[in-house]
Amino acid sequence: MSVVRVGRSRTISLLGLNGTSVLIEATLLSGLPNFMIVGLPDAAVNEAKERLRAAFQNVGLQWPNMRIVVNLSPADRVKTGTSFDLGIAAAILSAQGFRELPQNIGVFGELGLDGTVRPVRGILPAVLAARQEGFERVFVPQDNSDEARLVAQIDVGAVTHLREFATMLGVPIERDQKLAKVQSAKVAKSPNTAPYVDLPDSSSNKPSLDVSDVCGQDEAIHGLEVAACGGHHVLMIGPPGVGKSMLSERFVGFLPNLTQEEAVEVAAIQSVFGESVRALPERPPYAAPHHTASTAALIGGGNGVPRPGAITRAHHGVLFCDEFPEFSTSSIQALRQPLESGHIDLYRARARVTYPARFQLIAAANPCRCGYLLDGNGRCTCSPRERSSYRINLGGPVRDRIDMRLLLRRPTKAQLKLGGQYSTAMIFDNVSAARERQKRRNKELVVDGVMPCTPNNAQLPGTWLRKNTLIDSQVSRSLENQIYEGKLSMRAFDRILRIAWSLADLHGNAKPTDDDLSQAFLLRGEGIEV
C-alpha cells in the first residue's frame, strides 16, 4: 500500500481586522483527475483552482494528473479572498515531493494566469496576525512588500512570480526567461523591541486648509475647538452657504497627529479597503459619505462576510455627514450603537465581524428642508408639517448621543470685514496641549476598581463625572429641574459634564469652573432644534 504524501504551508485568514493561522494541506490521490478545496472556502478561494491550473501550465510546472484535495484548517471557519493562491501552490508542490516550507513561514498572494503574483487586500493586519501567531517570516506579493515591512520583528520576502517561488522550493525549471526574482529583504529586529517601525516625520504632512478662510463664525469655530479637545460629536445647524462644509473639512486639521498604535490601526483599515499602504499615516482620516449612501455603505455589511463601512474608514478620525437629516432613517438610527461603543458588530448567517469605529461625528443640517428658516423675512417656504417631518428623521436617541449643537447664522457685513480671529495652527496647538492634560489625568482613571482606557473626555464614565465634578448649588438645582421636567436626560447631563471637562482642559484648569459648566450647557444646545 503506497503512502499518500501531504504537502503543507501556512497562511493567515482575516475576519474583519483579526487574523487566525490557517494550515493549508494538499494531497494527491489516485482516481479521476479532479481538484477540490475544502474547509469552507468562499467563491474567491474556490476560483483559485482555475488560476492555479493555468499558472502552473503557463510557467512550465507539471500539473498533477490526479485527484487533488486541498484542506484549509481549521475547516469550520469561513475562508475569504484570493490571498490563499500562493500558499495552495506551495502545498501542492510539497505534495509532489519538493521542499516544504517550515511551519513558521506564512505565504500570501494571488496568482495571475501567467504566474504573476498579484497584491491582495489586508496584508498589514495579516502580517500583524502572523507575528502574533509566532511566524518568523512571510512571503508576500512584491506590490505589498512595503506594507508588510511596516511590521517589525518579522522577516519579509517579496515574491513577483510563481516560477521563481517554485525554484526556491527546489523545482527544476530552466531560467531562460527574464522574470522577476524573489527579493528577500530582512527587516532588522528593532533594538528596543518596538512592535512597529517608526513613523515618518510629521512636518511633511501638515493640513493645507486653514480655518481663517471662514469668516463670521467665530462662535462655531470655538465650539469645534472644544469638540476637538474632548472628541465630542457635533451637529452644526444653519442656512445654506454659511460655512458648515468648510468648517467640517478644516476640523480634521484641529486634531493631533495619530499615535503609533492609532496609525497602525488606521493603516490596517486602509489595507482591508484595498488601498496601497507604503507608510504609516500621520494625520487622522476623514470620511464624508453622501447622504444617499446605503446603510451597508455607512456602517458596513454585504453578503457573506460583512465588509467595513464609512464609520470604520473614519476610525480615529472624522466622519462628516452633510445634509444629515437627508440620510435614510435606517442609516441614521444605525449610528446609535457605534456612537456610544466605538465599534460596530455585524452579524450574518456565516460570520460575525466586529470592526472598530471610534470616529468623531461632525454632522451638518439645514434648519428646515428649504434651509431658510433662520433668515426671517418670510424666506422659508416650508409648511409646519414639512418642518416637523424634516426634524423627526433624526430621532431623539441619535440627537441625544450628539454632544454639541452649534447654530450658525449668516455673518454680518461687519463680521465679514473683520475676518476670523482663529487659525488652524493656533487651534491645533491648543487642542494638542489640552489632549496631553486629559491623557495624563485619564490614564490614572479608576472606575469600580477597573482602569478603563479613556483617552478622550467624550468617553469618561458617568459615575466618575458625577463624583469628581463640583457643581455650584444654583447650577445644580437648574440642571436637576430640567432632568425632573424631562427636558434633559441623564445621558445629556453626563455629556454636559464631559464638555465642561474639555473646556477646563482647554483653559488649563484642574477642574471645571462654574463658567465652564455654564458654557458647556450652552454648547450642548438643548434649545436648538432641527
C-alpha positions in Angstrom: 0.0 0.0 0.0 1.6 3.3 -1.1 1.9 6.1 1.4 0.0 9.3 0.5 2.1 12.4 0.8 0.6 15.5 2.3 2.1 18.9 1.5 1.7 21.8 3.9 2.0 25.5 4.0 0.7 28.2 6.3 -1.1 31.5 5.9 -3.5 33.8 7.7 -7.2 34.1 7.3 -8.7 37.5 8.1 -12.1 38.0 9.6 -12.5 41.8 9.9 -9.2 43.1 11.1 -8.4 39.9 13.1 -6.4 37.1 11.7 -6.1 33.4 12.5 -3.5 30.9 11.4 -4.6 28.6 8.6 -2.8 25.3 7.8 -3.1 24.5 4.1 -2.8 20.8 3.4 -2.7 19.3 -0.1 -2.6 15.6 -1.1 -2.6 13.8 -4.4 -4.9 10.8 -4.6 -5.4 8.1 -7.3 -8.6 8.4 -9.3 -10.0 10.6 -12.0 -8.3 14.0 -12.3 -10.1 16.4 -10.1 -9.4 19.4 -7.9 -11.3 20.0 -4.7 -10.8 22.7 -2.0 -12.5 22.0 1.4 -12.6 24.0 4.6 -15.4 26.5 4.0 -13.8 28.4 1.1 -15.8 31.3 -0.4 -16.2 31.8 -4.1 -12.9 33.7 -4.5 -11.0 30.8 -2.8 -12.8 28.2 -4.9 -11.9 30.0 -8.1 -8.2 29.5 -7.2 -8.5 26.1 -8.8 -8.6 27.6 -12.3 -6.0 30.2 -11.5 -3.6 27.6 -10.2 -4.0 25.2 -13.0 -3.4 27.9 -15.6 -0.5 29.4 -13.8 1.3 26.0 -13.3 1.0 25.2 -17.0 1.9 28.7 -18.3 5.2 28.7 -16.3 6.2 25.2 -17.1 5.3 23.5 -13.9 3.9 20.0 -14.0 0.2 19.9 -13.1 -0.6 16.7 -11.2 -2.9 14.4 -13.4 -4.5 13.1 -10.2 -7.3 13.8 -7.7 -6.1 16.9 -5.8 -7.6 17.6 -2.4 -6.7 20.8 -0.6 -7.9 21.3 3.0 -7.9 24.7 4.8 -7.7 24.1 8.5 -9.5 24.9 10.8 -12.2 23.7 8.5 -15.1 25.2 10.5 -14.2 28.8 9.7 -15.0 30.7 6.6 -12.0 31.5 4.3 -12.3 34.5 2.1 -10.2 36.3 -0.5 -7.6 35.5 -3.0 -4.5 35.5 -0.7 -4.6 31.7 -0.4 -3.4 31.1 -4.0 0.3 31.1 -3.4 0.0 29.1 -0.2 -2.1 26.4 -2.0 0.6 26.3 -4.8 3.3 25.8 -2.2 1.3 22.9 -0.6 0.7 21.2 -4.0 4.4 21.4 -4.9 5.3 20.0 -1.5 2.8 17.1 -2.1 4.7 16.4 -5.4 7.8 15.8 -3.4 9.5 19.2 -3.5 10.7 21.2 -0.5 8.2 22.1 2.2 8.2 25.4 3.8 8.8 25.4 7.6 5.7 25.9 9.7 6.9 29.3 11.0 6.7 30.8 7.5 3.5 32.3 6.1 2.6 32.7 2.4 0.3 35.3 0.8 -0.5 36.2 -2.7 -3.0 36.0 -5.6 -1.8 34.2 -8.8 -2.4 35.6 -12.3 -2.9 33.1 -15.2 0.6 33.8 -16.3 2.1 33.0 -12.9 2.4 36.7 -11.7 2.0 37.1 -8.0 -0.5 39.9 -7.5 -1.2 42.1 -4.5 -4.1 41.3 -2.1 -6.1 43.2 0.4 -5.4 43.2 4.1 -1.6 42.4 4.1 -0.8 44.7 7.1 -3.4 43.1 9.5 -2.5 39.7 8.2 1.3 40.2 8.9 0.4 41.6 12.3 -1.6 38.4 13.0 1.2 36.3 11.6 3.7 37.8 14.0 1.2 37.3 16.9 0.8 33.6 15.8 4.6 33.1 16.0 5.5 33.3 12.4 9.1 34.4 11.8 8.9 35.0 8.1 6.3 35.8 5.5 6.3 35.8 1.7 4.1 38.5 0.2 3.5 39.9 -3.3 6.1 42.5 -4.4 3.5 45.2 -4.5 2.5 44.5 -0.9 6.1 44.3 0.4 6.4 47.9 1.6 3.1 47.5 3.6 4.3 44.2 5.1 7.6 45.8 6.2 5.7 48.3 8.4 5.6 45.4 10.9 8.9 44.9 12.7 10.3 41.7 14.2 9.3 39.6 11.2 11.2 38.9 8.0 9.6 39.7 4.7 10.2 38.1 1.3 8.8 39.8 -1.7 7.6 37.5 -4.5 6.9 38.6 -8.0 6.4 35.3 -10.0 5.4 31.7 -9.3 8.4 30.4 -11.4 10.9 31.9 -9.0 9.0 30.9 -6.0 8.9 27.3 -7.2 12.6 27.4 -7.9 13.2 28.4 -4.3 11.3 25.3 -3.3 13.6 23.1 -5.4 11.5 22.7 -8.5 13.9 22.3 -11.5 12.9 25.0 -14.0 15.1 26.3 -16.8 15.8 30.0 -16.2 15.6 31.0 -19.8 13.2 33.9 -19.4 13.7 37.2 -17.8 11.3 37.1 -14.9 11.1 39.0 -11.7 13.0 37.3 -8.9 12.2 36.7 -5.3 13.7 39.6 -3.5 14.1 38.6 0.1 14.5 41.6 2.3 15.2 41.1 6.0 13.6 43.5 8.4 16.0 44.2 11.1 14.8 43.4 14.6 14.3 46.6 16.4 16.8 47.1 19.2 14.2 48.4 21.5 11.8 45.5 20.5 9.3 48.1 19.3 6.3 46.3 17.6 6.2 48.7 14.6 8.6 50.7 12.5 9.0 54.4 13.4 6.5 57.0 12.0 7.9 59.3 9.3 8.4 63.0 10.1 5.0 64.6 10.6 6.2 68.0 9.5 5.9 66.9 5.8 2.1 66.4 6.1 0.6 69.5 7.7 -3.0 70.2 6.9 -3.4 72.6 4.0 -6.9 74.0 4.7 -7.0 76.8 7.2 -10.0 77.8 9.3 -9.1 81.5 8.8 -10.8 81.1 5.4 -14.2 81.0 7.2 -15.5 84.5 8.2 -18.1 85.4 10.7 -18.4 82.1 12.5 -16.0 82.5 15.5 -18.5 81.1 18.0 -18.9 77.9 15.9 -15.1 77.6 15.5 -14.7 77.9 19.2 -17.3 75.2 19.7 -15.4 72.9 17.2 -12.2 73.7 19.1 -13.8 72.4 22.3 -15.1 69.4 20.4 -11.7 68.6 19.1 -10.3 68.8 22.7 -12.6 66.1 24.0 -13.6 64.1 21.0 -17.2 65.3 21.2 -19.8 64.7 18.4 -21.2 67.9 16.9 -24.3 68.8 14.9 -24.0 72.1 13.0 -27.3 73.8 12.1 -27.5 76.7 9.7 -28.8 78.0 6.4 -27.0 77.1 3.1 -23.7 78.8 2.5 -22.7 79.9 6.0 -19.7 77.6 6.1 -20.8 74.3 7.6 -19.0 72.2 5.0 -15.9 74.4 5.1 -15.7 74.1 8.8 -16.0 70.3 8.7 -13.2 70.0 6.1 -10.9 72.1 8.3 -11.9 70.4 11.5 -9.6 67.4 10.9 -6.7 69.9 11.0 -7.5 70.8 14.6 -6.8 67.2 15.7 -3.4 66.0 17.0 -1.3 63.6 14.9 -2.1 59.9 15.3 -0.2 57.9 17.9 1.8 54.9 16.9 -0.9 52.4 17.8 -3.6 54.6 16.2 -1.6 54.9 13.0 -1.2 51.1 12.7 -5.0 50.6 13.2 -5.8 53.2 10.5 -3.2 51.7 8.1 -4.7 48.2 8.7 -8.2 49.5 7.9 -6.8 51.2 4.7 -5.3 47.8 3.8 -8.6 46.0 4.3 -10.2 48.6 2.0 -7.7 47.7 -0.7 -5.7 50.9 -0.5 -2.0 51.0 -1.1 -0.2 51.5 2.2 3.5 52.4 2.0 3.9 54.3 5.2 2.0 54.7 8.4 -0.4 57.6 8.2 0.3 60.6 10.4 -3.0 62.5 10.3 -6.5 61.3 11.3 -8.6 60.0 8.5 -11.6 61.9 7.1 -14.7 60.2 5.6 -17.6 62.1 4.1 -20.3 59.7 2.7 -23.0 61.1 0.5 -26.5 61.3 2.1 -27.8 58.8 -0.4 -25.3 56.1 0.9 -26.9 52.9 1.9 -26.8 51.7 5.5 -24.3 49.0 4.5 -22.1 51.6 2.9 -22.3 53.7 6.1 -21.8 51.1 8.8 -20.6 48.1 6.9 -22.3 44.9 5.6 -22.9 43.0 2.4 -23.4 39.3 1.6 -21.3 36.6 3.1 -18.6 38.0 5.4 -19.5 41.7 6.1 -17.2 44.4 4.7 -16.4 47.6 6.7 -18.2 50.9 6.0 -17.5 54.6 6.2 -17.6 54.6 10.0 -14.7 52.2 10.1 -12.8 54.2 7.5 -13.2 57.2 9.8 -11.8 55.3 12.8 -9.6 57.6 14.9 -10.7 60.4 12.6 -13.7 62.4 11.4 -17.0 61.2 9.9 -18.7 64.2 8.2 -22.4 63.7 7.4 -23.6 66.7 5.3 -27.3 67.1 5.0 -27.7 64.8 7.9 -31.5 64.7 8.1 -31.5 63.6 4.4 -29.8 60.3 5.2 -32.3 57.4 5.4 -33.9 56.8 8.8 -32.3 53.3 8.9 -28.8 54.8 8.3 -29.2 57.4 11.0 -30.5 55.0 13.5 -27.8 52.5 12.7 -25.3 55.1 14.1 -26.7 54.8 17.6 -24.5 51.8 18.8 -21.2 52.9 17.3 -21.6 56.5 18.5 -21.6 55.1 22.1 -19.4 52.0 21.9 -16.7 52.9 19.3 -17.2 49.7 17.3 -19.8 48.0 15.1 -20.9 44.4 15.4 -22.1 43.0 12.0 -24.0 39.7 12.1 -24.5 37.3 9.2 -25.6 33.7 9.0 -22.0 32.6 8.3 -20.0 35.1 10.3 -20.0 37.7 13.0 -17.5 40.6 12.5 -16.6 43.4 14.7 -15.0 46.5 13.1 -13.5 49.5 15.1 -15.5 52.7 14.7 -14.1 55.2 17.2 -14.9 58.2 15.0 -15.9 61.8 15.7 -19.1 62.7 14.1 -19.5 66.1 12.6 -23.0 66.4 11.1 -24.4 69.4 9.2 -28.1 70.2 8.7 -30.3 73.0 7.4 -32.8 74.3 9.9 -35.6 73.1 7.6 -36.0 71.5 4.2 -35.7 74.7 2.2 -32.9 75.9 4.5 -34.1 79.5 5.1 -36.0 79.2 8.4 -33.4 81.3 10.4 -33.2 84.0 7.7 -36.5 85.6 8.6 -38.3 88.0 6.3 -40.6 85.1 5.2 -37.9 83.4 3.1 -38.8 80.0 4.5 -41.3 78.2 2.2 -41.8 75.1 4.4 -45.1 74.3 6.0 -45.2 73.4 9.7 -45.7 69.7 8.6 -42.7 69.8 6.4 -40.6 71.2 9.2 -41.8 68.5 11.5 -41.1 65.7 9.1 -37.6 67.1 8.4 -36.7 67.1 12.1 -38.3 63.8 13.0 -35.9 61.8 10.8 -33.1 62.3 13.3 -34.9 60.8 16.2 -34.5 61.6 19.8 -31.9 58.8 20.7 -29.5 59.9 18.0 -29.8 63.6 18.9 -29.2 62.7 22.5 -26.0 61.0 21.6 -24.6 64.1 19.8 -22.8 66.1 22.4 -22.9 69.5 21.0 -25.3 71.5 18.7 -23.9 74.6 17.1 -26.1 77.3 15.5 -24.6 79.1 12.5 -26.1 82.3 11.2 -25.3 84.4 8.2 -22.4 86.7 9.1 -23.0 90.5 9.1 -21.1 92.9 6.9 -19.0 94.0 10.0 -18.0 90.3 10.6 -17.1 89.8 7.0 -14.8 92.9 7.1 -13.3 91.9 10.5 -12.4 88.4 9.3 -11.6 85.4 11.5 -9.6 85.5 14.7 -8.7 81.8 14.6 -6.2 79.9 12.6 -5.8 76.1 12.2 -2.3 76.2 13.6 -3.3 78.0 16.7 -6.2 75.6 17.4 -4.0 72.6 16.7 -1.6 73.7 19.4 -4.4 74.4 21.9 -6.0 71.1 21.2 -2.7 69.2 21.4 -2.0 70.8 24.8 -5.5 70.0 26.1 -5.3 66.4 24.9 -2.0 66.0 26.8 -3.6 67.3 30.0 -6.6 64.9 29.8 -4.3 62.0 28.8 -2.2 62.5 31.9 -5.4 62.6 34.1 -7.4 59.9 32.4 -4.6 57.3 32.3 -4.9 57.1 36.1 -8.7 56.8 36.0 -10.2 54.0 38.0 -13.9 53.2 37.9 -15.3 50.4 40.1 -11.8 49.1 40.7 -11.1 48.9 36.9 -8.8 51.2 35.0 -10.6 51.8 31.6 -8.9 53.1 28.5 -10.5 56.6 28.2 -8.1 58.8 26.2 -10.7 61.4 25.5 -13.2 63.3 27.7 -16.1 62.1 25.5 -15.5 58.6 26.8 -15.4 59.5 30.5 -17.7 57.2 32.6 -20.8 58.9 34.1 -20.0 57.6 37.6 -16.6 59.3 37.6 -18.0 62.5 36.2 -20.7 62.9 38.8 -18.2 62.1 41.6 -15.4 64.4 40.5 -17.3 67.4 39.1 -18.0 70.2 41.6 -21.3 71.9 40.6 -22.5 75.1 42.1 -25.7 74.7 44.0 -27.6 77.1 41.8 -26.4 75.4 38.6 -27.1 72.0 40.2 -30.7 73.0 41.0 -31.3 74.3 37.5 -30.0 71.0 36.0 -32.0 68.9 38.4 -35.2 70.8 37.5 -34.6 70.2 33.8 -34.0 66.5 34.4 -37.1 66.3 36.5 -39.2 68.1 33.9 -37.9 65.7 31.2 -36.1 68.5 29.3 -32.7 66.9 30.0 -31.9 63.2 30.0 -29.2 61.7 32.3 -27.2 61.0 29.1 -27.4 64.6 28.2 -26.4 65.6 31.7 -23.3 63.4 31.5 -22.4 64.9 28.2 -22.6 68.5 29.6 -20.1 67.4 32.3 -17.8 65.9 29.7 -17.9 69.2 27.7 -17.2 71.1 30.9 -14.0 69.0 31.4 -12.9 69.7 27.9 -13.4 73.4 28.5 -11.3 73.1 31.7 -8.5 71.3 29.8 -8.6 74.0 27.1 -8.3 76.7 29.7 -5.7 74.9 31.7 -7.8 74.4 34.8 -7.5 71.4 37.0 -11.3 71.1 37.3 -14.3 72.7 35.6 -15.4 76.1 36.9 -18.9 77.4 37.1 -18.2 79.3 33.9 -17.1 76.1 32.2 -20.3 74.4 33.3 -22.5 77.3 32.0 -20.7 77.4 28.7 -20.9 73.6 28.4 -24.7 73.9 28.8 -24.8 76.4 26.0 -22.7 74.3 23.8 -24.9 71.3 24.4 -27.6 73.4 22.7 -30.7 71.8 24.3 -32.9 74.5 23.0 -31.7 74.2 19.4 -33.9 72.1 17.2 -33.6 70.7 13.7 
